[in-house]
Amino acid sequence: MAFQEPTVLECPFDFAEALEFDPELDALARRGPVSRIRLPYGEAEAWLVTSFAGVRQVTCDPRFSRAAIVGRDYPRMTPEPIVSPESINVTDPPHATRLRHVAAQAFTRDRVAAMRPAVDRVVDGLLTAMAEAGPPADLVTHLSVPLPHLTICELLAVPEADRDELRDRTMRLLATSADARQTAAEAKASLRAYFAGLVPERRRAPGEDLLSTLATAPVPEGEEPLSDDELAVLAVTLILSGNDTATCQISDIAYVLLTHPEQHAALARDPGRFPGALEELLRFIPFRKGVGIPRIALEDAEIEGTLISAGDYVHVSYLAANRDPVVFPDPHRLDLERPVRPHMTFGWGGHHCLAAPLARAELDSAVSGLLTRFPTLRLAVAPEEIEWDTGTIRRFPVRLPVTW
């Protein structure tokens, strides 16, 4: 097969108009399953894979390594790399298998089911406070921000006095502007140092919290226990995850339902349908921009008819894969009756989000609670008046005024 030299496309991926799908990303996917791109930061160009089959191949093929990017100025969207070199997100088997085995113990189906009553109590308390405050109310302030942050902080037993500061540091780390690099680097270092101080305490006097569970987890025969530094980095990864997907998606799902009144009314009449509808909402909503962490090809490989040379950077777009018409017919249409099929909102393969079961539980509890407690909920302002986040890689309303 003859391979042609590709055109390199500049991709800032800075589109942030409500929850419309990024037209640049859509155009890339329509051009073909693999494109050559340059991102705002990093030393080199990269391949971008957008088809569902192509993304699945890259994320499951050991010839594409996350660990190989460590120490490199890899192509990315943020001035400061979000992940630490020791993070579970930039490891390959067998080291990744070891870390994920320990971390996965925190998010088993049984453990998340046991946590659900506590999540429901937090949701009930937050919605009660919103009802008592009366309309109009900002859903972001009352529910979207506090629920995931409170949940992950409770799981890690972070002292209440430290929680606001930890959230502030997390937000600084997600910034995309060029002048945010220094503050982002400082935020990442301070988060790591904070948890590095907690880990020895939890080893000495473990409690029922997640950090204690990770610190005292039994070690499989032949493996080394996680070091204090590895546990600290894992805790940073968890606090980032806890303030990312669920925070955005609570607001985003509410916005989508409130701007699709017929679908919202149908769910309000029968909230029991929401768990099935949730998967379509997760597939449909572009809750972040562009791409995440790349991989490096360890040897020559072919993806969807394109030759990837050893040493090349390869990005995948889960967002584009979720709109692949081969897998999801009429992909740009929200269809809450769409048959449930696996989507890529929580990633795929060896780096599928470990906390996905907890995120689903939070989203189900939060949105089902809204549908039940506020069946007449509606936007308090016109959709075009809503202010959206434009300064980070995430896409969500900064404020979501609602009334009932």
C-alpha positions as a printed Julia matrix, in Angstrom:
404×3 Matrix{Float64}:
   0.0     0.0    0.0
   1.29    3.47  -0.89
   1.16    6.08   1.85
   0.87    9.77   1.02
   2.48   12.6    2.99
  -0.39   14.1    5.01
  -1.4    17.75   5.3
  -0.69   19.1    8.79
  -3.68   20.92  10.28
  -3.41   23.53  13.04
  -5.87   22.51  15.76
  -6.34   24.89  18.69
  -9.53   23.02  19.66
 -10.73   26.17  21.42
 -14.37   25.94  20.32
 -16.62   26.63  23.31
 -20.08   27.63  22.07
 -22.58   26.1   24.49
 -22.57   22.33  23.86
 -22.44   22.44  20.08
 -20.06   19.87  18.67
 -16.72   21.4   17.64
 -17.1    22.0   13.87
 -13.33   21.72  13.37
 -13.25   18.3   15.0
 -16.3    17.23  13.02
 -14.62   18.36   9.79
 -11.48   16.4   10.69
 -13.5    13.25  11.29
 -15.3    13.7    7.98
 -11.96   14.03   6.14
 -10.98   10.56   7.29
 -10.28    8.47  10.39
  -6.65    9.64  10.8
  -5.32   13.2   10.44
  -2.0    14.95  11.0
  -2.3    17.86  13.44
  -0.39   20.43  15.46
  -1.69   21.41  18.89
  -1.08   24.72  20.73
   1.69   23.33  22.96
   4.4    20.7   22.58
   7.47   19.92  20.54
   5.99   18.11  17.58
   3.09   17.26  15.36
   0.83   14.31  16.11
  -1.59   11.94  14.48
  -5.23   12.28  15.5
  -7.45    9.21  15.29
 -11.19    9.95  15.23
 -13.04    6.77  14.19
 -14.45    4.41  16.79
 -12.54    1.45  15.34
  -9.3     3.41  15.12
  -9.54    4.73  18.67
 -10.29    1.24  19.91
  -7.2    -0.08  18.13
  -4.86    2.57  19.52
  -6.12    2.27  23.09
  -5.84   -1.53  23.12
  -2.62   -2.04  21.13
   0.58   -2.3   23.25
   2.56   -0.82  20.35
   1.16    2.57  21.39
   2.69    3.64  24.7
   1.56    6.26  27.2
   4.68    5.74  29.34
   6.93    6.74  26.44
   5.73   10.37  26.63
   7.24   10.84  30.1
  10.04   13.41  30.01
   9.0    14.73  26.6
   7.41   18.02  25.62
   4.49   16.15  24.08
   1.78   17.82  21.95
  -1.11   18.96  24.14
  -3.76   21.62  24.76
  -2.54   22.97  28.11
   0.7    24.89  28.71
   1.59   22.66  31.66
   1.13   18.89  31.32
  -1.8    17.96  33.55
  -0.5    14.55  34.58
   2.52   13.81  36.73
   5.17   11.44  35.31
   4.25    8.79  37.91
   0.51    9.05  37.26
  -1.47    5.93  36.45
  -2.53    7.77  33.29
   0.98    7.63  31.81
   1.92    4.06  32.59
   1.91    0.85  30.55
   1.6    -2.78  31.62
   2.85   -4.34  33.77
   3.31   -1.21  35.94
  -0.11    0.12  34.92
  -1.7    -3.21  35.76
  -0.24   -3.05  39.26
  -1.48    0.5   39.88
  -4.9    -0.15  38.38
  -5.33   -3.33  40.41
  -4.92   -1.34  43.62
  -7.01    1.62  42.49
  -9.78   -0.57  41.06
 -10.48   -1.94  44.54
 -11.97    1.45  45.39
 -14.51    1.37  42.57
 -15.83   -2.16  42.42
 -19.56   -2.56  41.74
 -20.16   -3.62  45.34
 -18.18   -0.73  46.81
 -19.94    1.86  44.64
 -23.32    0.3   45.51
 -22.39    0.63  49.17
 -21.48    4.3   48.6
 -24.72    5.11  46.77
 -26.81    5.81  49.91
 -24.22    8.37  51.02
 -24.26   10.01  47.57
 -28.06   10.1   47.66
 -27.98   11.77  51.08
 -25.6    14.46  49.82
 -27.81   15.05  46.76
 -30.93   15.24  48.92
 -29.27   17.76  51.24
 -28.04   19.92  48.37
 -31.44   19.9   46.63
 -33.22   20.66  49.9
 -30.96   23.66  50.41
 -31.69   24.79  46.85
 -35.43   24.45  47.38
 -35.23   26.41  50.63
 -33.23   29.18  48.95
 -36.01   29.4   46.39
 -35.94   30.26  42.7
 -34.11   31.41  40.76
 -31.11   29.34  41.75
 -27.74   28.56  40.19
 -27.55   24.81  39.63
 -23.76   24.95  39.31
 -23.36   26.44  42.77
 -26.04   24.34  44.43
 -25.33   20.93  42.89
 -22.8    20.48  40.06
 -19.73   21.79  41.89
 -20.34   20.62  45.44
 -21.56   17.06  44.79
 -18.53   15.52  43.01
 -16.06   17.52  45.09
 -17.74   16.59  48.37
 -17.97   12.96  47.28
 -14.31   12.52  46.35
 -13.16   14.51  49.39
 -15.32   12.31  51.62
 -13.88    9.19  49.99
 -10.33   10.43  50.57
 -11.22   11.83  54.02
  -9.85   15.25  53.13
 -10.38   17.58  56.13
 -13.21   20.04  55.5
 -10.93   23.02  56.09
  -8.76   21.99  53.1
 -11.45   21.23  50.53
 -11.97   24.67  48.99
  -8.25   25.15  48.5
  -7.91   21.74  46.85
 -10.67   22.59  44.39
  -9.02   25.93  43.58
  -5.72   24.19  42.84
  -7.51   21.65  40.65
  -9.13   24.38  38.55
  -5.78   26.14  38.06
  -4.3    22.91  36.73
  -6.97   22.62  34.01
  -6.39   26.1   32.55
  -5.46   26.37  28.86
  -4.1    29.94  28.51
  -0.38   30.35  27.87
   0.11   32.64  30.88
  -1.31   29.95  33.21
   1.67   27.62  32.92
   3.47   28.72  36.08
   0.37   28.71  38.27
  -0.66   25.33  36.84
   2.75   23.85  37.61
   2.58   25.24  41.14
  -0.93   23.86  41.59
   0.14   20.39  40.47
   3.16   20.42  42.81
   1.09   21.62  45.76
  -1.6    18.96  45.21
   1.06   16.3   45.11
   2.77   17.64  48.22
  -0.56   17.82  50.06
  -1.35   14.15  49.52
   2.27   13.15  50.12
   1.73   14.51  53.61
  -1.5    12.53  54.13
  -0.29    9.13  52.95
   2.15    8.39  55.84
  -0.59    9.35  58.31
  -3.02    6.89  56.72
  -0.41    4.14  56.77
   0.2     4.71  60.48
  -3.44    5.06  61.45
  -5.68    3.81  58.64
  -9.36    4.65  58.66
 -12.29    3.65  56.46
 -11.43    6.13  53.72
 -10.23    5.36  50.2
  -6.68    6.63  50.77
  -6.33    4.32  53.77
  -7.69    1.43  51.7
  -5.14    2.1   48.97
  -2.31    2.53  51.48
  -3.05   -0.76  53.23
  -4.23   -2.84  50.26
  -2.8    -6.38  50.16
   0.0    -6.78  47.66
  -0.18   -9.67  45.17
   2.68  -12.12  45.47
   5.74  -10.99  43.56
   4.74   -7.31  43.45
   6.02   -4.33  45.38
   3.62   -2.25  47.5
   2.83    1.22  46.19
   5.24    3.84  47.48
   4.1     6.96  49.33
   4.81    9.02  46.22
   2.85    6.66  43.95
  -0.12    6.87  46.31
   0.1    10.66  46.44
   0.07   10.88  42.63
  -2.84    8.42  42.51
  -4.76   10.61  44.97
  -4.11   13.66  42.75
  -5.45   11.7   39.77
  -8.58   10.84  41.75
  -9.19   14.41  42.92
  -8.79   15.62  39.33
 -11.21   12.96  38.09
 -13.64   13.76  40.87
 -13.76   17.41  39.84
 -13.88   16.82  36.1
 -16.38   14.51  34.43
 -19.18   14.52  36.98
 -18.99   18.26  37.69
 -19.26   19.1   34.0
 -21.83   16.49  33.16
 -24.34   17.35  35.9
 -24.6    20.89  34.52
 -24.36   19.77  30.91
 -27.04   17.09  31.23
 -29.35   19.54  32.99
 -28.77   22.11  30.23
 -29.43   19.58  27.47
 -32.64   18.37  29.07
 -33.88   21.9   29.77
 -33.24   22.86  26.14
 -35.01   19.7   24.91
 -38.33   20.23  26.73
 -40.17   17.25  25.26
 -37.47   14.81  26.31
 -37.17   16.51  29.69
 -40.94   16.26  30.28
 -40.95   12.58  29.34
 -38.19   11.82  31.86
 -39.85   13.96  34.54
 -43.0    11.85  34.12
 -40.97    8.66  34.45
 -37.61    9.25  36.19
 -37.03    5.5   36.22
 -36.09    5.76  32.54
 -33.13    7.97  33.31
 -30.4     5.31  33.8
 -30.88    4.16  30.19
 -31.13    7.72  28.9
 -27.94    8.61  30.78
 -25.77    6.57  28.4
 -27.09    8.46  25.38
 -26.54   11.79  27.14
 -22.97   10.8   28.02
 -22.32    9.79  24.41
 -23.86   12.94  22.97
 -22.45   15.68  25.22
 -18.96   17.04  24.38
 -18.0    17.8   27.98
 -14.41   18.71  27.16
 -12.34   20.05  24.29
 -10.23   18.28  21.7
  -7.93   15.58  22.98
  -6.25   14.35  26.15
  -2.98   12.49  26.69
  -1.18   11.11  23.61
   0.69    7.89  23.06
   3.92    7.18  21.17
   4.19    4.44  18.55
   6.89    2.02  19.68
   7.15    0.54  16.18
   5.68    1.11  12.75
   1.96    0.37  12.7
  -1.03    0.91  10.46
  -4.26    2.51  11.65
  -7.23    2.68   9.33
  -4.95    2.59   6.26
  -2.5     5.2    7.58
   1.13    4.35   8.36
   2.21    5.48  11.82
   5.98    5.48  12.14
   7.85    4.43  15.26
   8.35    7.47  17.49
   5.27    9.34  16.24
   2.84   10.87  18.71
  -0.73    9.57  18.42
  -3.76   11.3   19.91
  -7.25    9.83  19.95
 -10.54   11.71  20.13
 -13.14    9.99  22.27
 -15.51   12.84  21.38
 -15.28   12.1   17.65
 -15.51    8.34  18.24
 -18.79    8.95  20.08
 -20.13   10.6   16.89
 -18.96    7.87  14.5
 -21.94    7.14  12.2
 -20.7     3.59  11.63
 -21.42    2.83  15.29
 -24.08    5.43  16.12
 -26.49    6.08  13.21
 -27.44    9.76  12.9
 -24.81   10.5   15.57
 -25.46   14.24  15.94
 -29.06   13.61  17.03
 -29.89   13.2   20.71
 -32.11   10.11  20.97
 -32.9     9.04  24.51
 -34.52    5.89  23.09
 -31.33    4.91  21.24
 -30.34    1.31  22.02
 -27.51    1.37  24.55
 -24.11    0.66  23.03
 -20.69    1.11  24.61
 -19.41    4.67  24.2
 -16.04    6.27  24.89
 -16.87    9.12  27.26
 -14.9     7.37  30.02
 -12.13    6.28  27.67
 -11.37    2.8   26.39
  -8.91   -0.01  26.85
  -6.16    0.02  29.45
  -6.88    3.62  30.46
 -10.65    3.41  30.78
 -11.62    5.62  33.74
 -11.52    3.57  36.93
 -13.95    5.92  38.65
 -16.61    5.6   35.93
 -18.94    3.56  38.19
 -18.83    6.32  40.81
 -19.38    9.05  38.21
 -22.42    7.18  36.88
 -23.79    6.83  40.4
 -23.35   10.56  41.04
 -24.98   11.52  37.76
 -27.87    9.13  38.22
 -28.48   10.36  41.77
 -28.14   14.06  40.9
 -30.27   14.15  37.75
 -32.87   11.67  39.0
 -33.13   13.82  42.13
 -33.68   16.92  40.0
 -36.35   15.19  37.91
 -38.15   13.96  41.02
 -37.87   17.04  43.23
 -38.25   19.68  40.5
 -40.43   18.23  37.71
 -41.22   21.75  36.44
 -37.59   22.89  36.41
 -36.71   25.28  33.56
 -34.01   27.76  32.63
 -34.36   31.12  34.35
 -32.68   32.92  31.43
 -32.63   32.47  27.69
 -30.11   29.81  26.55
 -28.02   32.43  24.73
 -27.57   34.36  27.99
 -25.77   31.5   29.74
 -22.04   32.01  30.31
 -19.8    29.08  29.41
 -16.33   28.13  30.58
 -13.77   29.17  27.97
 -10.56   29.1   30.02
 -10.06   25.39  30.61
 -10.22   22.17  28.62
 -13.7    21.55  30.01
 -17.04   22.6   28.55
 -19.8    23.48  30.98
 -21.84   26.5   32.05
 -20.11   28.71  34.6
 -23.57   29.4   35.99
 -26.85   27.68  35.16
 -29.78   29.78  36.47
 -32.93   27.68  36.9
 -36.4    28.24  38.25
 -39.43   26.09  39.0
